[in-house]
Amino acid sequence: TLWGSLLVTTLAGQAFSWWVVHPSLTDIVGIGQVEPARRGSWVAFEATPRGRGDYAPAFLVDVDTGASIPLGGGFRFAMPVTFSADGRQVAWLDRTEMSARRGAATLVTVDLASTPPTPQHSAITFPSWVSRLVLSDDGRRIAALHEGTLSVSEVAGGALVAAVRLPGPPHTAGAIHFLGHDAVRCYRFVPGASDPKLGAIESSDFDVATRATTLAGRIEPAWIYDVVFLRTDRGSERLLCGTRAPGVGPSRLRRRGGA
C-alpha cells in the first residue's frame, strides 16, 4: 500500500511538472514582449500561460498559417529572439536552467522556410546571461552582448570571429545591430561627472576584421537604464529611445548614430 501510494504520488508530480512546462497556445492568458520578423509572417512573443505561476515560456507563431514552435521557458526577464532581415532565419537561447536568469544557454536556430521548420541546436554556447542577441542580415553571423563582452560568431560551425570587452559595468550596454557583414554598432551608457545614474548613451562601431571600436554618436541626457529600451528600425537609420531622465519626455526618435 505504501509503495503504491508513493508511486501514484510520484507519477502525479511528474505529470503536473510536464503540464507546467508544456503549455499550448490555448493556455495563454497574456502576452509580454513581442519580437516580429522584419519580413514575413512569423512573430516571437513571451507568454503568460494559465495556472503556471511565474513560468514564462515563449512561442514562435506564423500569424498567416497558425503554425507555432515553442521556445521553452526562461523568458521572464528578457527575450533575446532575433530574426534575419529576410525573415527566413530565427535564433534564440535555450537555457539549461529555464527558471534562472543567469543559467547557461545554447544558441538554437530555425530555417523558417523549411518544411516543417525544425529547431537546431548550434555549437555556440554561453556560460551565463546574454542581454542582447542579433543575427546579421544574411543570417550567417550572430552578435551577442554577454556580461559586458560583445562577440561575433559564425552560426554554421559556431566559430568565434571576434570579441571585444566594452568599457564600464556590464549592465550599461544595450542595443546592438549589424552594419553590413563585418561591423556591429553597440550602444552603452556613460555616467556623468555629477550623477552616476545620469549621463549619455554613446554608440560605437565594432570592426570585426580589425577588432577596433570607433565612437559613432552620443545621446544626452540619458538615464542609466535607458539603454535597455533602445530600438532601431529595419534599416537601422532611426533609433527609438525611451527615457526616465529628469526633464526629458518618455520617448525620442533619433537618427542613426544618435544625432
C-alpha positions as YAML, in Angstrom:
chain: A
units: angstrom
residues:
- id: 1
  name: THR
  ca: [0.00, 0.00, 0.00]
- id: 2
  name: LEU
  ca: [2.84, 2.38, 0.92]
- id: 3
  name: TRP
  ca: [4.78, 1.78, -2.28]
- id: 4
  name: GLY
  ca: [1.63, 2.00, -4.35]
- id: 5
  name: SER
  ca: [0.77, 5.37, -2.80]
- id: 6
  name: LEU
  ca: [4.31, 6.69, -3.36]
- id: 7
  name: LEU
  ca: [4.24, 5.56, -6.99]
- id: 8
  name: VAL
  ca: [0.92, 7.30, -7.63]
- id: 9
  name: THR
  ca: [2.19, 10.49, -5.93]
- id: 10
  name: THR
  ca: [5.42, 10.44, -7.96]
- id: 11
  name: LEU
  ca: [3.62, 9.92, -11.26]
- id: 12
  name: ALA
  ca: [1.15, 12.68, -10.43]
- id: 13
  name: GLY
  ca: [4.00, 15.05, -9.61]
- id: 14
  name: GLN
  ca: [5.80, 14.24, -12.87]
- id: 15
  name: ALA
  ca: [2.59, 14.70, -14.85]
- id: 16
  name: PHE
  ca: [1.98, 18.08, -13.22]
- id: 17
  name: SER
  ca: [5.58, 19.19, -13.90]
- id: 18
  name: TRP
  ca: [5.23, 18.20, -17.55]
- id: 19
  name: TRP
  ca: [1.94, 20.08, -17.80]
- id: 20
  name: VAL
  ca: [3.50, 23.24, -16.31]
- id: 21
  name: VAL
  ca: [6.38, 23.41, -18.82]
- id: 22
  name: HIS
  ca: [4.38, 22.35, -21.90]
- id: 23
  name: PRO
  ca: [1.63, 24.94, -22.31]
- id: 24
  name: SER
  ca: [-0.15, 25.28, -25.64]
- id: 25
  name: LEU
  ca: [-1.32, 28.43, -27.41]
- id: 26
  name: THR
  ca: [-4.81, 27.85, -26.00]
- id: 27
  name: ASP
  ca: [-3.39, 28.17, -22.45]
- id: 28
  name: ILE
  ca: [-2.14, 31.74, -22.99]
- id: 29
  name: VAL
  ca: [-3.90, 34.42, -20.96]
- id: 30
  name: GLY
  ca: [-1.41, 37.25, -21.51]
- id: 31
  name: ILE
  ca: [1.43, 38.36, -23.79]
- id: 32
  name: GLY
  ca: [4.57, 40.24, -22.74]
- id: 33
  name: GLN
  ca: [7.45, 41.18, -25.02]
- id: 34
  name: VAL
  ca: [6.93, 40.76, -28.76]
- id: 35
  name: GLU
  ca: [9.59, 40.44, -31.46]
- id: 36
  name: PRO
  ca: [8.25, 40.30, -35.05]
- id: 37
  name: ALA
  ca: [10.26, 39.27, -38.10]
- id: 38
  name: ARG
  ca: [11.23, 42.22, -40.30]
- id: 39
  name: ARG
  ca: [9.67, 40.41, -43.26]
- id: 40
  name: GLY
  ca: [7.22, 37.54, -43.48]
- id: 41
  name: SER
  ca: [4.53, 36.48, -41.04]
- id: 42
  name: TRP
  ca: [6.45, 34.99, -38.10]
- id: 43
  name: VAL
  ca: [6.44, 36.60, -34.67]
- id: 44
  name: ALA
  ca: [8.02, 35.64, -31.34]
- id: 45
  name: PHE
  ca: [6.41, 36.59, -28.05]
- id: 46
  name: GLU
  ca: [6.66, 35.99, -24.32]
- id: 47
  name: ALA
  ca: [3.52, 34.38, -22.92]
- id: 48
  name: THR
  ca: [1.71, 34.15, -19.61]
- id: 49
  name: PRO
  ca: [0.05, 30.73, -19.53]
- id: 50
  name: ARG
  ca: [-2.91, 29.87, -17.33]
- id: 51
  name: GLY
  ca: [-2.08, 28.27, -13.97]
- id: 52
  name: ARG
  ca: [1.74, 28.19, -14.38]
- id: 53
  name: GLY
  ca: [2.75, 30.75, -11.75]
- id: 54
  name: ASP
  ca: [5.98, 32.56, -12.69]
- id: 55
  name: TYR
  ca: [6.80, 30.23, -15.59]
- id: 56
  name: ALA
  ca: [7.28, 32.45, -18.66]
- id: 57
  name: PRO
  ca: [7.51, 30.49, -21.92]
- id: 58
  name: ALA
  ca: [7.78, 31.97, -25.38]
- id: 59
  name: PHE
  ca: [6.45, 30.94, -28.77]
- id: 60
  name: LEU
  ca: [7.17, 31.44, -32.44]
- id: 61
  name: VAL
  ca: [3.92, 31.78, -34.40]
- id: 62
  name: ASP
  ca: [3.19, 32.17, -38.08]
- id: 63
  name: VAL
  ca: [0.22, 34.54, -37.99]
- id: 64
  name: ASP
  ca: [-0.78, 33.58, -41.54]
- id: 65
  name: THR
  ca: [-0.90, 29.80, -41.13]
- id: 66
  name: GLY
  ca: [-1.19, 29.37, -37.35]
- id: 67
  name: ALA
  ca: [1.94, 27.18, -37.23]
- id: 68
  name: SER
  ca: [3.83, 27.51, -33.95]
- id: 69
  name: ILE
  ca: [7.13, 26.49, -32.35]
- id: 70
  name: PRO
  ca: [7.52, 26.53, -28.54]
- id: 71
  name: LEU
  ca: [10.72, 28.24, -27.41]
- id: 72
  name: GLY
  ca: [10.72, 26.93, -23.85]
- id: 73
  name: GLY
  ca: [11.00, 28.91, -20.64]
- id: 74
  name: GLY
  ca: [13.32, 31.42, -19.04]
- id: 75
  name: PHE
  ca: [11.91, 34.48, -20.83]
- id: 76
  name: ARG
  ca: [10.61, 36.39, -17.81]
- id: 77
  name: PHE
  ca: [13.40, 38.97, -17.73]
- id: 78
  name: ALA
  ca: [14.24, 39.37, -21.42]
- id: 79
  name: MET
  ca: [13.54, 37.75, -24.75]
- id: 80
  name: PRO
  ca: [16.67, 37.65, -26.91]
- id: 81
  name: VAL
  ca: [14.96, 36.23, -30.02]
- id: 82
  name: THR
  ca: [16.30, 37.55, -33.33]
- id: 83
  name: PHE
  ca: [15.31, 37.22, -36.99]
- id: 84
  name: SER
  ca: [17.40, 37.69, -40.13]
- id: 85
  name: ALA
  ca: [16.44, 40.62, -42.36]
- id: 86
  name: ASP
  ca: [14.50, 38.43, -44.81]
- id: 87
  name: GLY
  ca: [12.59, 36.68, -42.02]
- id: 88
  name: ARG
  ca: [13.82, 33.23, -43.09]
- id: 89
  name: GLN
  ca: [16.16, 32.58, -40.15]
- id: 90
  name: VAL
  ca: [15.49, 32.93, -36.44]
- id: 91
  name: ALA
  ca: [17.69, 32.32, -33.41]
- id: 92
  name: TRP
  ca: [17.19, 32.27, -29.66]
- id: 93
  name: LEU
  ca: [18.79, 30.92, -26.50]
- id: 94
  name: ASP
  ca: [17.83, 27.61, -24.94]
- id: 95
  name: ARG
  ca: [18.71, 27.89, -21.26]
- id: 96
  name: THR
  ca: [19.75, 24.79, -19.36]
- id: 97
  name: GLU
  ca: [18.24, 26.34, -16.21]
- id: 98
  name: MET
  ca: [14.91, 27.56, -17.55]
- id: 99
  name: SER
  ca: [13.87, 29.30, -14.31]
- id: 100
  name: ALA
  ca: [17.20, 31.02, -13.64]
- id: 101
  name: ARG
  ca: [18.02, 34.40, -15.11]
- id: 102
  name: ARG
  ca: [21.71, 33.56, -15.27]
- id: 103
  name: GLY
  ca: [21.51, 29.98, -16.46]
- id: 104
  name: ALA
  ca: [23.85, 28.73, -19.19]
- id: 105
  name: ALA
  ca: [22.41, 28.81, -22.71]
- id: 106
  name: THR
  ca: [22.87, 27.28, -26.16]
- id: 107
  name: LEU
  ca: [22.01, 29.07, -29.41]
- id: 108
  name: VAL
  ca: [19.13, 27.46, -31.30]
- id: 109
  name: THR
  ca: [18.33, 28.30, -34.93]
- id: 110
  name: VAL
  ca: [15.44, 27.54, -37.28]
- id: 111
  name: ASP
  ca: [15.18, 27.83, -41.04]
- id: 112
  name: LEU
  ca: [11.59, 29.09, -41.25]
- id: 113
  name: ALA
  ca: [11.49, 28.41, -44.99]
- id: 114
  name: SER
  ca: [11.96, 24.66, -44.44]
- id: 115
  name: THR
  ca: [9.05, 22.21, -44.21]
- id: 116
  name: PRO
  ca: [8.47, 21.73, -41.39]
- id: 117
  name: PRO
  ca: [10.63, 24.36, -39.62]
- id: 118
  name: THR
  ca: [12.74, 22.39, -37.14]
- id: 119
  name: PRO
  ca: [14.86, 23.87, -34.30]
- id: 120
  name: GLN
  ca: [18.58, 23.01, -34.50]
- id: 121
  name: HIS
  ca: [20.97, 23.38, -31.56]
- id: 122
  name: SER
  ca: [24.19, 25.07, -32.65]
- id: 123
  name: ALA
  ca: [27.72, 24.75, -31.30]
- id: 124
  name: ILE
  ca: [27.51, 28.27, -29.79]
- id: 125
  name: THR
  ca: [27.07, 28.34, -26.02]
- id: 126
  name: PHE
  ca: [27.21, 30.99, -23.30]
- id: 127
  name: PRO
  ca: [28.03, 30.19, -19.65]
- id: 128
  name: SER
  ca: [25.66, 32.81, -18.25]
- id: 129
  name: TRP
  ca: [23.32, 35.69, -19.03]
- id: 130
  name: VAL
  ca: [23.12, 37.16, -22.55]
- id: 131
  name: SER
  ca: [21.41, 40.56, -22.64]
- id: 132
  name: ARG
  ca: [21.29, 41.14, -26.42]
- id: 133
  name: LEU
  ca: [21.35, 38.86, -29.45]
- id: 134
  name: VAL
  ca: [21.16, 39.79, -33.14]
- id: 135
  name: LEU
  ca: [21.54, 37.95, -36.45]
- id: 136
  name: SER
  ca: [23.30, 39.52, -39.40]
- id: 137
  name: ASP
  ca: [21.05, 40.37, -42.35]
- id: 138
  name: ASP
  ca: [22.01, 37.18, -44.19]
- id: 139
  name: GLY
  ca: [21.68, 35.05, -41.04]
- id: 140
  name: ARG
  ca: [25.26, 33.78, -41.26]
- id: 141
  name: ARG
  ca: [26.62, 35.56, -38.17]
- id: 142
  name: ILE
  ca: [25.32, 36.18, -34.67]
- id: 143
  name: ALA
  ca: [26.36, 39.04, -32.35]
- id: 144
  name: ALA
  ca: [25.79, 38.85, -28.61]
- id: 145
  name: LEU
  ca: [26.24, 41.05, -25.56]
- id: 146
  name: HIS
  ca: [27.38, 38.77, -22.79]
- id: 147
  name: GLU
  ca: [28.43, 40.11, -19.38]
- id: 148
  name: GLY
  ca: [29.96, 43.25, -20.89]
- id: 149
  name: THR
  ca: [31.56, 41.50, -23.89]
- id: 150
  name: LEU
  ca: [30.43, 41.97, -27.49]
- id: 151
  name: SER
  ca: [31.11, 38.85, -29.55]
- id: 152
  name: VAL
  ca: [30.50, 37.85, -33.18]
- id: 153
  name: SER
  ca: [30.32, 34.19, -34.20]
- id: 154
  name: GLU
  ca: [29.60, 32.14, -37.30]
- id: 155
  name: VAL
  ca: [26.24, 30.40, -36.93]
- id: 156
  name: ALA
  ca: [27.36, 27.43, -39.04]
- id: 157
  name: GLY
  ca: [30.07, 25.67, -37.06]
- id: 158
  name: GLY
  ca: [30.00, 28.08, -34.11]
- id: 159
  name: ALA
  ca: [33.45, 29.62, -34.67]
- id: 160
  name: LEU
  ca: [34.13, 32.84, -32.75]
- id: 161
  name: VAL
  ca: [35.03, 35.54, -35.29]
- id: 162
  name: ALA
  ca: [35.84, 38.41, -32.93]
- id: 163
  name: ALA
  ca: [35.12, 39.75, -29.45]
- id: 164
  name: VAL
  ca: [35.75, 42.95, -27.55]
- id: 165
  name: ARG
  ca: [35.34, 43.87, -23.89]
- id: 166
  name: LEU
  ca: [33.22, 47.01, -23.60]
- id: 167
  name: PRO
  ca: [34.25, 49.64, -21.03]
- id: 168
  name: GLY
  ca: [32.09, 50.22, -17.97]
- id: 169
  name: PRO
  ca: [29.81, 47.92, -15.94]
- id: 170
  name: PRO
  ca: [28.18, 45.05, -17.92]
- id: 171
  name: HIS
  ca: [24.60, 46.28, -17.36]
- id: 172
  name: THR
  ca: [25.29, 49.64, -19.08]
- id: 173
  name: ALA
  ca: [25.45, 48.11, -22.59]
- id: 174
  name: GLY
  ca: [22.26, 47.98, -24.64]
- id: 175
  name: ALA
  ca: [21.05, 47.62, -28.25]
- id: 176
  name: ILE
  ca: [23.27, 46.13, -30.96]
- id: 177
  name: HIS
  ca: [22.82, 45.69, -34.71]
- id: 178
  name: PHE
  ca: [24.94, 44.77, -37.72]
- id: 179
  name: LEU
  ca: [26.17, 47.44, -40.12]
- id: 180
  name: GLY
  ca: [26.83, 45.09, -43.01]
- id: 181
  name: HIS
  ca: [28.68, 41.79, -42.60]
- id: 182
  name: ASP
  ca: [31.82, 42.98, -40.78]
- id: 183
  name: ALA
  ca: [30.67, 45.72, -38.42]
- id: 184
  name: VAL
  ca: [28.40, 45.89, -35.37]
- id: 185
  name: ARG
  ca: [27.03, 49.01, -33.68]
- id: 186
  name: CYS
  ca: [26.60, 48.91, -29.90]
- id: 187
  name: TYR
  ca: [25.02, 51.43, -27.52]
- id: 188
  name: ARG
  ca: [26.19, 51.85, -23.92]
- id: 189
  name: PHE
  ca: [25.54, 54.25, -21.04]
- id: 190
  name: VAL
  ca: [28.32, 56.60, -19.92]
- id: 191
  name: PRO
  ca: [27.78, 58.20, -16.47]
- id: 192
  name: GLY
  ca: [28.07, 61.94, -16.00]
- id: 193
  name: ALA
  ca: [30.50, 63.68, -13.67]
- id: 194
  name: SER
  ca: [27.94, 64.79, -11.06]
- id: 195
  name: ASP
  ca: [25.43, 61.91, -11.10]
- id: 196
  name: PRO
  ca: [26.46, 58.30, -11.90]
- id: 197
  name: LYS
  ca: [22.88, 57.49, -12.97]
- id: 198
  name: LEU
  ca: [22.54, 60.48, -15.30]
- id: 199
  name: GLY
  ca: [24.80, 60.83, -18.31]
- id: 200
  name: ALA
  ca: [24.74, 59.92, -22.00]
- id: 201
  name: ILE
  ca: [24.36, 56.96, -24.33]
- id: 202
  name: GLU
  ca: [27.27, 56.50, -26.72]
- id: 203
  name: SER
  ca: [27.11, 54.44, -29.89]
- id: 204
  name: SER
  ca: [30.29, 52.70, -31.02]
- id: 205
  name: ASP
  ca: [31.05, 50.74, -34.19]
- id: 206
  name: PHE
  ca: [32.98, 47.48, -33.78]
- id: 207
  name: ASP
  ca: [35.04, 46.48, -36.82]
- id: 208
  name: VAL
  ca: [35.09, 42.70, -36.86]
- id: 209
  name: ALA
  ca: [38.18, 42.46, -39.08]
- id: 210
  name: THR
  ca: [40.41, 44.85, -37.11]
- id: 211
  name: ARG
  ca: [38.81, 44.39, -33.63]
- id: 212
  name: ALA
  ca: [38.74, 48.20, -33.35]
- id: 213
  name: THR
  ca: [35.88, 50.31, -31.95]
- id: 214
  name: THR
  ca: [35.04, 53.83, -33.14]
- id: 215
  name: LEU
  ca: [32.71, 56.35, -31.48]
- id: 216
  name: ALA
  ca: [29.75, 56.95, -33.81]
- id: 217
  name: GLY
  ca: [27.34, 59.17, -31.84]
- id: 218
  name: ARG
  ca: [26.03, 60.34, -28.49]
- id: 219
  name: ILE
  ca: [22.56, 60.78, -26.93]
- id: 220
  name: GLU
  ca: [22.17, 63.00, -23.89]
- id: 221
  name: PRO
  ca: [20.81, 63.42, -21.33]
- id: 222
  name: ALA
  ca: [20.09, 59.76, -20.56]
- id: 223
  name: TRP
  ca: [19.23, 57.70, -17.51]
- id: 224
  name: ILE
  ca: [21.39, 54.68, -16.65]
- id: 225
  name: TYR
  ca: [18.72, 52.13, -17.66]
- id: 226
  name: ASP
  ca: [17.53, 53.97, -20.79]
- id: 227
  name: VAL
  ca: [19.95, 51.86, -22.81]
- id: 228
  name: VAL
  ca: [17.74, 48.82, -22.14]
- id: 229
  name: PHE
  ca: [14.85, 50.30, -24.14]
- id: 230
  name: LEU
  ca: [16.72, 51.30, -27.29]
- id: 231
  name: ARG
  ca: [15.18, 50.05, -30.56]
- id: 232
  name: THR
  ca: [16.29, 50.55, -34.17]
- id: 233
  name: ASP
  ca: [14.19, 50.45, -37.32]
- id: 234
  name: ARG
  ca: [14.52, 47.98, -40.20]
- id: 235
  name: GLY
  ca: [17.35, 49.83, -41.89]
- id: 236
  name: SER
  ca: [18.99, 50.91, -38.60]
- id: 237
  name: GLU
  ca: [18.55, 54.53, -39.71]
- id: 238
  name: ARG
  ca: [16.31, 55.54, -36.78]
- id: 239
  name: LEU
  ca: [16.61, 54.87, -33.06]
- id: 240
  name: LEU
  ca: [13.73, 54.87, -30.57]
- id: 241
  name: CYS
  ca: [14.91, 55.77, -27.07]
- id: 242
  name: GLY
  ca: [12.63, 55.53, -24.05]
- id: 243
  name: THR
  ca: [13.93, 57.55, -21.11]
- id: 244
  name: ARG
  ca: [13.36, 58.32, -17.46]
- id: 245
  name: ALA
  ca: [15.86, 61.14, -17.34]
- id: 246
  name: PRO
  ca: [14.59, 64.15, -15.35]
- id: 247
  name: GLY
  ca: [13.02, 66.82, -17.56]
- id: 248
  name: VAL
  ca: [13.00, 64.65, -20.69]
- id: 249
  name: GLY
  ca: [9.88, 63.22, -22.40]
- id: 250
  name: PRO
  ca: [9.09, 59.48, -22.36]
- id: 251
  name: SER
  ca: [10.44, 58.74, -25.85]
- id: 252
  name: ARG
  ca: [12.63, 60.26, -28.54]
- id: 253
  name: LEU
  ca: [13.33, 59.42, -32.16]
- id: 254
  name: ARG
  ca: [16.96, 59.75, -33.21]
- id: 255
  name: ARG
  ca: [18.80, 59.47, -36.47]
- id: 256
  name: ARG
  ca: [21.41, 56.79, -36.98]
- id: 257
  name: GLY
  ca: [24.46, 57.34, -34.79]
- id: 258
  name: GLY
  ca: [22.48, 59.19, -32.11]
- id: 259
  name: ALA
  ca: [22.40, 62.64, -33.74]
...
